[in-house]
Amino acid sequence: MPCRRALHDPGSPALRGATGRRAAAVRRFSGCRDGATAVEFGLIAMPFLCLIAAIVETALAFFAGQVLDNAVSSAARQLYTGQFQAARAADPPPPADKTTQQVALDKFKDAICNGRVTIFACSNVKVDVLMMPDGGSYTPASPIDSSTKSWRTTPTAFGTQYQDPASNRIVIVQAAVEFPVFFSFLNPNTLANGKRVLQSTVAFRTEPFQ
């Protein structure tokens, strides 16, 4: 639509001179509507697209968390039935650069990742397998140090503990992995490096397999 003319002719005696010409230009500008839609779209497009991207990213994080839950539950079932412990009984001695505990954790992480399509770095999953005494209560410590927003290092470093589950014992399996995000301010449990932490915890009593 063409710009509407000003109400007063800028050439009239009432608007002669510099002041009059400026006033007429302001009136013509205020009446012009060309490109208004494009300007309005430019103002709202970026916030709208950022909101859509944040929603998609949050949905992916929830999906990745569900995948981790399923993978940990499936691997923990091998501990529950004693299948994992029985398979490890035939393992050769650990290499010189690793302890028996580290080898066990690596094999258990392989069980978590085996045959599953994941949207996170499965090789970076950290796992603790702990046996609990009967008749007591226990709250698993967070894998994240809230003061430093990094992986817990005290009283024990997260992802380094493996206590071979015996028959008919209470076991807690705790797993966590970093998940990259771009909108870290919208994601909980964000590390100092800007990545989100996906966590999964399974508690059970092993079968009397011995």
ZAKOLPA-102371 format. One line per field, with one value per residue (C-alpha): residue in three letters; x, y negated, z. Coordinates in Angstrom, 1 decimal. Last residue first. Example, Ala and Ser with C-alpha at 12.3 -4.5 7.8 and 13.67 -1.06 7.14 Angstrom:
<rs>
residu	c(SER, ALA) .
u	c(13.7, 12.3) .
v	c(1.1, 4.5) .
w	c(7.1, 7.8) .
</rs>
This chain:
<rs>
residu	c(GLN, PHE, PRO, GLU, THR, ARG, PHE, ALA, VAL, THR, SER, GLN, LEU, VAL, ARG, LYS, GLY, ASN, ALA, LEU, THR, ASN, PRO, ASN, LEU, PHE, SER, PHE, PHE, VAL, PRO, PHE, GLU, VAL, ALA, ALA, GLN, VAL, ILE, VAL, ILE, ARG, ASN, SER, ALA, PRO, ASP, GLN, TYR, GLN, THR, GLY, PHE, ALA, THR, PRO, THR, THR, ARG, TRP, SER, LYS, THR, SER, SER, ASP, ILE, PRO, SER, ALA, PRO, THR, TYR, SER, GLY, GLY, ASP, PRO, MET, MET, LEU, VAL, ASP, VAL, LYS, VAL, ASN, SER, CYS, ALA, PHE, ILE, THR, VAL, ARG, GLY, ASN, CYS, ILE, ALA, ASP, LYS, PHE, LYS, ASP, LEU, ALA, VAL, GLN, GLN, THR, THR, LYS, ASP, ALA, PRO, PRO, PRO, PRO, ASP, ALA, ALA, ARG, ALA, ALA, GLN, PHE, GLN, GLY, THR, TYR, LEU, GLN, ARG, ALA, ALA, SER, SER, VAL, ALA, ASN, ASP, LEU, VAL, GLN, GLY, ALA, PHE, PHE, ALA, LEU, ALA, THR, GLU, VAL, ILE, ALA, ALA, ILE, LEU, CYS, LEU, PHE, PRO, MET, ALA, ILE, LEU, GLY, PHE, GLU, VAL, ALA, THR, ALA, GLY, ASP, ARG, CYS, GLY, SER, PHE, ARG, ARG, VAL, ALA, ALA, ALA, ARG, ARG, GLY, THR, ALA, GLY, ARG, LEU, ALA, PRO, SER, GLY, PRO, ASP, HIS, LEU, ALA, ARG, ARG, CYS, PRO, MET) .
u	c(23.8, 21.2, 19.1, 17.8, 19.2, 17.3, 16.6, 17.4, 17.8, 19.0, 19.1, 20.6, 21.0, 23.3, 23.0, 26.0, 27.1, 30.7, 29.9, 27.3, 23.6, 21.3, 18.2, 17.8, 16.3, 19.4, 21.4, 19.8, 22.4, 22.5, 25.0, 24.1, 26.6, 26.0, 24.7, 24.3, 23.4, 22.9, 21.8, 21.9, 20.2, 21.5, 20.0, 23.1, 26.1, 26.5, 30.2, 30.8, 31.8, 32.7, 34.5, 31.7, 31.4, 34.6, 34.2, 33.7, 34.3, 35.0, 31.5, 31.3, 31.2, 28.9, 31.6, 29.3, 26.6, 29.0, 27.2, 26.7, 24.2, 24.6, 22.3, 19.9, 20.2, 18.0, 18.9, 17.4, 19.7, 23.1, 23.5, 25.6, 26.8, 27.2, 28.3, 28.2, 29.5, 28.4, 31.0, 31.1, 27.4, 27.9, 24.3, 21.6, 21.5, 20.7, 21.0, 22.6, 25.1, 25.3, 24.3, 26.1, 29.2, 28.9, 28.8, 32.0, 33.8, 32.6, 33.9, 37.3, 37.6, 36.8, 39.4, 42.0, 43.5, 47.0, 48.4, 45.6, 42.9, 43.2, 41.2, 37.4, 35.6, 33.9, 32.7, 30.0, 28.6, 28.5, 26.6, 24.1, 23.4, 19.6, 19.6, 23.0, 21.8, 18.6, 20.8, 21.7, 18.1, 17.3, 20.3, 19.3, 15.7, 16.6, 19.2, 16.6, 14.2, 16.8, 17.6, 13.8, 13.7, 16.8, 15.3, 12.1, 14.1, 16.0, 12.7, 11.2, 14.4, 14.4, 10.8, 11.5, 14.5, 12.4, 9.8, 12.3, 14.0, 10.8, 9.1, 10.8, 11.6, 7.9, 6.8, 9.3, 8.1, 4.5, 5.1, 6.9, 4.9, 2.6, 3.5, 1.3, 3.9, 6.5, 4.4, 3.7, 7.4, 8.4, 5.8, 7.2, 10.7, 9.6, 7.8, 10.8, 13.1, 10.9, 7.4, 4.8, 2.0, 2.7, 1.8, 4.5, 4.4, 0.7, -1.1, -2.8, 0.3, 0.0, -0.5, 2.3, 1.5, 0.0) .
v	c(69.6, 67.9, 66.6, 63.7, 60.3, 57.6, 54.5, 50.8, 49.1, 45.5, 43.5, 40.1, 37.8, 34.9, 31.7, 30.1, 26.5, 27.2, 26.2, 29.0, 28.7, 30.6, 28.8, 27.6, 24.2, 22.2, 24.8, 23.9, 25.5, 29.0, 31.9, 34.9, 36.1, 39.6, 41.1, 44.5, 45.8, 49.4, 50.2, 53.8, 55.5, 59.0, 62.4, 63.8, 61.7, 58.5, 57.7, 54.3, 51.9, 48.3, 46.1, 44.1, 41.4, 40.7, 41.6, 39.3, 37.2, 36.9, 36.0, 35.1, 31.3, 28.5, 27.2, 26.6, 29.1, 32.0, 34.3, 38.0, 37.3, 39.6, 42.6, 42.5, 45.5, 47.1, 50.1, 53.5, 55.5, 54.0, 52.4, 53.6, 51.0, 50.8, 47.3, 46.4, 43.6, 43.5, 42.0, 45.0, 44.5, 41.1, 40.0, 40.6, 44.3, 47.3, 50.4, 53.8, 53.6, 50.2, 51.2, 54.6, 52.8, 50.6, 53.7, 55.0, 51.7, 51.7, 55.3, 54.4, 51.4, 53.5, 56.1, 53.4, 52.0, 51.1, 54.6, 56.3, 58.1, 61.9, 64.0, 63.9, 67.2, 66.0, 62.9, 64.9, 66.1, 62.5, 61.3, 64.1, 63.7, 63.1, 59.6, 58.7, 59.6, 57.7, 54.6, 54.6, 54.3, 51.7, 49.7, 49.8, 48.9, 45.9, 44.7, 44.8, 42.9, 40.2, 39.9, 39.3, 36.7, 35.0, 35.1, 33.5, 30.7, 30.1, 29.9, 27.4, 25.3, 25.2, 24.1, 21.3, 20.2, 20.0, 17.9, 15.5, 15.1, 14.6, 12.0, 8.8, 9.8, 10.8, 7.3, 5.7, 7.8, 7.1, 3.3, 3.3, 0.3, -1.3, -5.0, -7.5, -8.1, -8.7, -11.3, -13.1, -13.1, -14.4, -17.2, -18.3, -18.3, -20.5, -22.9, -23.3, -23.9, -26.6, -26.6, -24.7, -27.3, -28.8, -25.5, -23.4, -20.7, -20.2, -19.4, -16.2, -14.2, -11.9, -8.2, -5.8, -3.4, 0.0) .
w	c(45.3, 43.1, 46.0, 43.9, 44.3, 46.2, 44.2, 43.7, 40.4, 39.9, 36.6, 35.9, 32.9, 33.6, 31.4, 29.8, 30.3, 31.3, 34.9, 34.9, 34.5, 36.8, 35.5, 31.9, 30.8, 31.6, 29.7, 26.4, 24.1, 25.6, 25.6, 27.7, 30.3, 31.8, 35.1, 36.6, 40.1, 40.8, 44.3, 45.6, 48.5, 49.1, 48.5, 46.7, 46.6, 44.6, 43.6, 45.1, 42.3, 43.0, 40.6, 38.8, 41.4, 43.3, 46.9, 50.0, 47.9, 44.1, 42.8, 39.1, 38.5, 39.4, 41.9, 44.9, 43.8, 43.6, 41.1, 41.5, 44.2, 47.2, 47.3, 50.3, 52.6, 55.2, 57.2, 57.9, 55.5, 54.6, 51.2, 48.3, 45.8, 42.0, 40.8, 37.2, 34.9, 31.3, 29.0, 26.6, 26.0, 24.5, 24.2, 21.7, 22.3, 20.1, 22.3, 21.5, 24.4, 26.0, 29.5, 29.3, 28.1, 31.2, 33.3, 31.6, 32.3, 35.9, 36.4, 34.9, 37.1, 40.2, 39.2, 39.0, 35.9, 34.5, 35.0, 33.2, 35.2, 35.8, 33.4, 33.7, 34.4, 37.6, 35.6, 33.8, 37.1, 38.5, 35.5, 35.5, 39.2, 38.6, 40.0, 38.6, 35.1, 35.8, 36.4, 32.7, 31.6, 34.3, 33.3, 29.6, 30.2, 32.5, 30.0, 27.1, 29.3, 30.0, 26.3, 25.6, 28.4, 26.9, 23.4, 24.6, 26.3, 23.0, 21.0, 23.5, 23.5, 19.7, 19.6, 22.1, 20.2, 17.0, 18.7, 20.2, 16.8, 14.8, 17.1, 16.0, 12.4, 11.9, 13.1, 10.7, 7.8, 8.5, 8.7, 5.3, 3.9, 6.5, 5.9, 7.9, 10.6, 8.0, 6.1, 9.3, 10.3, 6.8, 7.1, 10.5, 9.1, 6.2, 8.4, 10.7, 7.8, 6.2, 4.9, 6.7, 7.1, 3.6, 1.9, 0.3, 2.8, 1.9, 5.1, 6.0, 5.0, 2.0, 2.6, 1.9, -0.9, 0.0) .
</rs>
